[in-house]
């Protein structure tokens, strides 16, 4: 995880402050169709994904292949259907469902539910309340297909903000709330500027970027940053929220505001479970597979193998050109041998990734068949024996597994 943190900090300090350029950089993932297959392979086998129809607001369906996909799920009896509506992060400006498959694949495994990763309009093309209006419209569409008691809304970073704003809107309008919400490193206070100085911080969220993203979301109208549908921490309707799982890292820039938010939820009587990743930075669940799992080692090994393979291919090509010039058959043989070796290395790299993916697909990072751990019924933070805890990136998904099981047991 340390290498990822250092890379993200260097990127945050060096990237241009032009939001449009940053947005285009993250949008590459949804413009290249083959990347979906690559993401699914890297996230582990046994996961299906396809584009969601406009009838449910667009986005992407993700599900465990052994379980009902979107077509089959909508054929089930209404009260048996279950769904996780996932709202991606990216400071309101960046990213898409395509960039967050590492999370959605793990959510599908952790909950055994169909996942709908939704889309929304983003600044600078559309500022507040455009994104929230899209989320509300999508939720209204899916409650026609799934019972609210079988829906969990989850979001990370800005997606956590939109999750909360959605529920505040629903509660005040007297509309059905989801059975529960999952907030991963949520950005709950856009007006907050009391950050640890960049030189002293471990996190990669640069204060300049935070301020730029917040300003873009409210179109420069700073007074809006304290409105309850922009910064849910200021809402007067927090006591109406459904059962909530709050996950954040102790070393992230947003940790202080998440601590304050947790205190407010408890003071309002919300059934709250928290998991604080020790010494973890912002959005650490995104990096779980690469930072802690066999997949991370496999990616490193496969990347090295692919680099060697490409070098051999280039060397073989130039050797072939040299052989054609000098007309030496032996040089042709060497070029062919290099090409064959490079292909073998590529095959080995793919096998390594597939093996790691198959291991990930078993979901062992959040399920523990011998564990008797359960969430606290009083709504306090869940407590686990230290020997039962997984690495932080995986532990948050085990918490999600337990949280979703408890909610859906009540809805039966």
Legacy VTK file of the C-alpha trace (Angstrom):
# vtk DataFile Version 3.0
C-alpha trace
ASCII
DATASET POLYDATA
POINTS 412 float
0.000 0.000 0.000
2.917 2.338 0.714
4.007 2.298 -2.931
0.478 3.186 -4.048
0.318 6.041 -1.536
3.628 7.495 -2.730
2.576 7.234 -6.368
-0.762 8.946 -5.663
0.923 11.761 -3.709
3.387 12.426 -6.521
0.518 12.455 -9.015
-1.605 14.809 -6.897
1.259 17.253 -6.521
2.256 17.174 -10.183
-1.007 16.988 -12.138
-2.272 20.150 -13.838
-5.072 21.960 -12.029
-7.194 21.977 -15.182
-10.253 19.946 -14.230
-11.268 19.267 -17.816
-7.902 17.636 -18.543
-8.138 15.496 -15.406
-11.653 14.471 -16.328
-10.662 13.433 -19.832
-7.819 11.348 -18.390
-10.191 9.291 -16.222
-12.783 9.030 -18.982
-10.407 6.987 -21.134
-11.513 3.838 -19.280
-15.108 4.074 -20.499
-14.091 4.835 -24.092
-12.123 1.593 -24.560
-14.524 -1.394 -24.515
-11.790 -4.018 -24.114
-10.853 -2.506 -20.740
-13.984 -4.009 -19.192
-12.736 -7.518 -19.936
-9.322 -6.581 -18.591
-10.805 -5.091 -15.404
-12.944 -8.162 -14.797
-9.934 -10.436 -15.292
-7.826 -8.374 -12.889
-10.642 -8.203 -10.343
-11.020 -11.960 -10.355
-13.018 -14.500 -12.330
-16.652 -15.271 -11.839
-17.934 -11.700 -12.304
-20.284 -10.548 -15.025
-20.850 -6.993 -16.220
-22.849 -5.242 -18.898
-24.215 -1.803 -19.716
-27.405 -0.852 -17.904
-30.337 0.363 -19.951
-31.615 3.908 -19.778
-34.768 2.466 -18.183
-32.826 2.339 -14.907
-30.760 5.447 -15.502
-27.867 3.904 -17.404
-24.556 2.918 -15.821
-23.249 -0.618 -15.469
-24.608 -3.844 -14.013
-22.131 -6.036 -12.078
-22.917 -9.417 -10.560
-21.423 -12.741 -9.480
-21.758 -15.015 -12.495
-23.188 -17.889 -10.453
-26.014 -15.652 -9.230
-28.852 -14.005 -11.182
-27.807 -11.250 -13.548
-30.024 -8.274 -14.384
-32.335 -10.205 -16.719
-32.807 -13.128 -14.340
-33.095 -10.890 -11.260
-35.998 -8.986 -12.767
-37.807 -12.285 -13.315
-37.646 -13.162 -9.626
-40.609 -12.469 -7.309
-40.539 -8.760 -6.454
-39.841 -9.214 -2.733
-36.909 -11.578 -3.397
-34.908 -9.184 -5.562
-31.981 -7.394 -3.962
-29.778 -4.628 -5.274
-26.823 -2.465 -4.327
-27.013 0.918 -6.029
-23.419 2.139 -6.164
-22.466 5.807 -6.690
-18.844 6.276 -7.750
-16.495 8.887 -6.330
-14.077 11.208 -8.064
-14.700 14.565 -6.337
-17.902 14.994 -8.404
-15.756 15.830 -11.450
-13.772 12.681 -12.273
-14.309 8.976 -12.922
-17.220 6.764 -13.952
-18.517 3.240 -13.232
-15.708 1.999 -15.491
-12.981 3.364 -13.194
-14.511 1.808 -10.069
-14.916 -1.835 -11.039
-12.414 -2.806 -8.335
-15.054 -1.708 -5.816
-18.182 -2.892 -7.621
-16.793 -6.388 -8.213
-15.943 -6.739 -4.526
-19.331 -5.339 -3.486
-21.032 -7.950 -5.680
-19.026 -10.705 -3.998
-19.491 -9.335 -0.497
-23.260 -8.964 -0.751
-24.243 -11.605 -3.299
-26.513 -8.951 -4.783
-26.878 -7.398 -8.184
-24.910 -4.126 -8.309
-25.945 -1.122 -10.371
-23.092 1.374 -10.732
-24.883 4.557 -11.742
-23.815 7.587 -13.742
-24.463 11.272 -13.177
-23.713 14.621 -14.795
-20.473 16.236 -13.662
-18.829 19.641 -13.512
-17.673 21.666 -15.320
-20.538 20.869 -17.725
-23.135 20.600 -14.991
-22.793 21.822 -11.406
-25.027 21.249 -8.364
-27.790 20.058 -8.291
-27.338 18.190 -11.604
-25.580 15.142 -10.162
-28.052 14.828 -7.288
-31.031 15.169 -9.626
-29.669 12.278 -11.711
-29.157 10.106 -8.619
-32.680 10.834 -7.371
-34.154 10.030 -10.797
-32.216 6.748 -10.964
-33.342 5.732 -7.474
-36.972 6.456 -8.381
-36.610 4.206 -11.422
-35.094 1.286 -9.536
-37.665 1.302 -6.696
-40.179 0.395 -9.376
-38.118 -2.770 -10.012
-36.723 -3.558 -6.542
-38.386 -3.212 -3.122
-36.753 -0.445 -1.025
-36.336 -2.954 1.824
-33.999 -4.945 -0.443
-31.964 -1.984 -1.730
-28.668 -0.774 -0.274
-27.221 2.488 -1.573
-23.422 2.671 -1.372
-20.992 5.393 -2.355
-17.340 6.288 -1.998
-15.933 9.817 -1.516
-18.187 12.161 -3.539
-20.424 9.137 -4.084
-20.849 8.928 -0.312
-21.893 12.568 -0.314
-24.496 11.882 -3.006
-25.711 8.804 -1.104
-26.388 10.931 1.964
-27.938 13.778 -0.019
-30.233 11.294 -1.750
-31.442 9.948 1.599
-31.906 13.442 3.064
-34.032 14.363 0.050
-36.085 11.147 0.283
-36.640 11.540 4.024
-37.818 15.138 3.733
-40.072 14.273 0.803
-41.606 11.341 2.676
-40.430 8.852 0.036
-39.278 5.257 0.735
-35.686 5.036 1.953
-33.336 2.163 1.116
-32.846 -0.520 3.752
-29.353 0.778 4.502
-26.478 2.884 3.214
-22.746 2.259 2.968
-20.407 5.253 3.046
-16.781 4.670 2.060
-14.568 7.641 2.906
-17.453 10.066 2.265
-16.870 13.752 1.581
-19.526 15.141 3.917
-18.363 18.760 4.355
-17.308 20.683 1.245
-16.848 23.865 3.299
-14.174 22.263 5.494
-10.654 23.598 4.921
-9.044 22.515 8.205
-6.699 20.051 6.553
-3.335 18.790 7.724
-0.579 20.684 5.848
0.442 18.850 2.678
4.029 18.377 3.866
2.835 16.630 7.045
0.018 14.569 5.561
0.173 10.950 4.467
-2.897 11.185 2.248
-2.786 12.081 -1.447
-5.721 14.533 -1.399
-4.038 17.837 -2.167
-5.766 20.851 -0.527
-5.608 22.854 -3.768
-7.403 20.099 -5.658
-10.016 19.665 -2.911
-10.826 23.368 -3.062
-10.950 23.337 -6.870
-13.311 20.355 -6.952
-15.596 21.838 -4.284
-15.767 25.135 -6.143
-16.527 23.375 -9.434
-19.387 21.410 -7.863
-21.163 24.550 -6.631
-20.168 26.658 -9.677
-18.057 28.958 -7.497
-20.949 29.895 -5.162
-19.182 29.259 -1.854
-22.321 29.979 0.165
-23.792 26.751 -1.236
-21.036 24.654 0.326
-22.908 24.666 3.652
-26.270 23.685 2.189
-27.451 20.324 3.492
-27.750 18.745 0.047
-24.194 19.847 -0.771
-22.610 19.109 2.618
-24.846 16.555 4.384
-23.035 17.056 7.701
-25.148 20.223 8.100
-28.472 18.473 7.486
-31.301 18.687 10.015
-32.637 15.319 8.844
-29.731 13.062 9.849
-31.922 11.294 12.410
-34.070 9.943 9.570
-31.222 8.064 7.896
-31.502 4.254 7.576
-28.922 1.887 9.167
-25.504 3.099 8.096
-22.076 1.517 7.627
-19.356 4.184 7.698
-15.858 3.253 6.496
-12.876 5.598 6.357
-9.116 5.621 6.878
-7.507 7.037 9.991
-4.751 8.721 7.925
-6.937 10.319 5.281
-7.463 14.037 4.948
-11.211 13.668 5.459
-10.878 11.606 8.663
-11.621 14.518 11.069
-14.874 15.403 9.313
-15.871 11.729 9.230
-15.241 11.498 12.985
-17.479 14.523 13.551
-20.102 13.066 11.269
-20.117 9.734 13.130
-20.683 11.566 16.426
-23.594 13.451 14.897
-25.212 10.272 13.596
-24.993 8.621 16.995
-26.365 11.739 18.666
-29.344 11.560 16.299
-29.939 7.889 17.106
-28.951 6.470 13.722
-28.046 2.778 13.784
-24.395 3.181 12.896
-21.554 0.748 12.368
-18.097 2.145 11.688
-14.856 0.679 10.467
-11.759 2.885 10.586
-8.909 1.478 8.507
-5.754 1.858 10.615
-3.230 4.196 8.957
-5.219 4.071 5.697
-5.586 6.913 3.200
-8.586 8.143 1.246
-10.582 5.560 -0.751
-8.376 2.691 0.438
-11.046 0.057 -0.439
-10.352 0.823 -4.123
-6.806 -0.519 -3.786
-7.595 -3.619 -1.705
-6.839 -6.277 -4.314
-3.620 -4.718 -5.571
-2.280 -3.622 -2.176
-3.052 -6.711 -0.081
-4.087 -9.668 -2.186
-2.422 -12.234 -4.371
-3.674 -10.120 -7.247
-1.206 -7.364 -6.371
1.753 -9.721 -6.541
0.356 -11.206 -9.732
0.009 -7.783 -11.339
3.617 -6.941 -10.493
4.862 -10.272 -11.847
2.691 -10.061 -14.947
3.742 -6.465 -15.627
7.394 -7.429 -15.422
6.785 -10.413 -17.696
4.927 -8.290 -20.233
7.727 -5.726 -20.237
10.285 -8.427 -20.950
8.020 -9.858 -23.647
7.670 -6.487 -25.370
11.422 -5.960 -25.270
11.938 -9.349 -26.876
9.352 -8.540 -29.546
11.110 -5.277 -30.406
14.489 -7.011 -30.371
13.106 -9.773 -32.603
11.727 -7.230 -35.051
15.028 -5.394 -35.366
16.915 -8.676 -35.617
14.559 -9.697 -38.408
15.261 -6.433 -40.259
18.988 -6.986 -39.753
18.660 -10.576 -41.045
16.836 -9.347 -44.150
19.596 -6.840 -44.833
22.513 -9.238 -44.422
20.627 -12.270 -45.724
21.764 -14.598 -42.909
19.377 -17.513 -42.230
20.773 -17.921 -38.715
19.595 -14.427 -37.855
16.116 -15.338 -39.094
16.115 -18.294 -36.695
17.142 -16.073 -33.778
14.362 -13.585 -34.590
11.768 -16.390 -34.672
13.069 -17.777 -31.368
12.773 -14.339 -29.729
9.202 -13.988 -30.964
8.251 -17.439 -29.674
9.794 -16.738 -26.274
7.930 -13.435 -26.036
4.625 -15.187 -26.810
5.326 -17.829 -24.150
6.048 -15.112 -21.590
2.791 -13.343 -22.469
0.866 -16.596 -22.003
2.527 -17.159 -18.623
1.640 -13.607 -17.560
-1.989 -14.175 -18.519
-2.099 -17.489 -16.624
-0.676 -15.793 -13.515
-3.383 -13.128 -13.674
-6.137 -15.683 -14.234
-4.931 -17.803 -11.305
-4.880 -14.740 -9.069
-8.308 -13.767 -10.315
-9.697 -17.235 -9.578
-8.310 -16.990 -6.054
-9.947 -13.595 -5.614
-13.249 -14.912 -6.898
-13.533 -17.185 -3.875
-14.137 -14.104 -1.769
-12.004 -15.351 1.114
-10.971 -11.810 1.998
-14.337 -10.982 3.550
-15.921 -14.318 4.357
-14.792 -16.427 7.277
-16.882 -19.584 7.568
-15.557 -20.359 11.038
-16.081 -16.873 12.377
-19.019 -16.095 14.654
-18.497 -12.360 14.441
-21.637 -10.289 13.895
-22.506 -6.639 13.784
-23.535 -4.889 16.966
-27.322 -4.722 17.261
-27.031 -1.555 19.336
-25.689 0.350 16.368
-22.225 0.928 17.830
-19.054 0.165 15.918
-18.536 -3.501 15.171
-15.873 -5.185 17.290
-13.684 -7.977 15.950
-11.050 -10.089 17.612
-7.681 -8.987 16.296
-6.881 -12.454 14.952
-10.104 -12.394 12.915
-9.417 -9.100 11.187
-8.319 -9.059 7.579
-6.008 -6.462 6.022
-7.876 -3.122 6.057
-8.732 -3.107 2.369
-10.402 -6.510 2.740
-11.845 -5.955 6.202
-14.122 -3.213 4.900
-15.711 -5.698 2.490
-16.191 -8.245 5.258
-17.941 -5.517 7.223
-20.103 -4.888 4.169
-20.850 -8.609 3.927
-22.039 -8.736 7.545
-23.936 -5.463 7.260
-25.857 -6.542 4.148
-26.671 -9.984 5.563
-28.117 -8.427 8.697
-30.239 -5.955 6.737
-31.643 -8.514 4.334
-32.373 -11.034 7.077
-34.686 -8.436 8.584
-36.447 -7.882 5.268
-37.399 -11.565 4.831
LINES 1 413
412 0 1 2 3 4 5 6 7 8 9 10 11 12 13 14 15 16 17 18 19 20 21 22 23 24 25 26 27 28 29 30 31 32 33 34 35 36 37 38 39 40 41 42 43 44 45 46 47 48 49 50 51 52 53 54 55 56 57 58 59 60 61 62 63 64 65 66 67 68 69 70 71 72 73 74 75 76 77 78 79 80 81 82 83 84 85 86 87 88 89 90 91 92 93 94 95 96 97 98 99 100 101 102 103 104 105 106 107 108 109 110 111 112 113 114 115 116 117 118 119 120 121 122 123 124 125 126 127 128 129 130 131 132 133 134 135 136 137 138 139 140 141 142 143 144 145 146 147 148 149 150 151 152 153 154 155 156 157 158 159 160 161 162 163 164 165 166 167 168 169 170 171 172 173 174 175 176 177 178 179 180 181 182 183 184 185 186 187 188 189 190 191 192 193 194 195 196 197 198 199 200 201 202 203 204 205 206 207 208 209 210 211 212 213 214 215 216 217 218 219 220 221 222 223 224 225 226 227 228 229 230 231 232 233 234 235 236 237 238 239 240 241 242 243 244 245 246 247 248 249 250 251 252 253 254 255 256 257 258 259 260 261 262 263 264 265 266 267 268 269 270 271 272 273 274 275 276 277 278 279 280 281 282 283 284 285 286 287 288 289 290 291 292 293 294 295 296 297 298 299 300 301 302 303 304 305 306 307 308 309 310 311 312 313 314 315 316 317 318 319 320 321 322 323 324 325 326 327 328 329 330 331 332 333 334 335 336 337 338 339 340 341 342 343 344 345 346 347 348 349 350 351 352 353 354 355 356 357 358 359 360 361 362 363 364 365 366 367 368 369 370 371 372 373 374 375 376 377 378 379 380 381 382 383 384 385 386 387 388 389 390 391 392 393 394 395 396 397 398 399 400 401 402 403 404 405 406 407 408 409 410 411
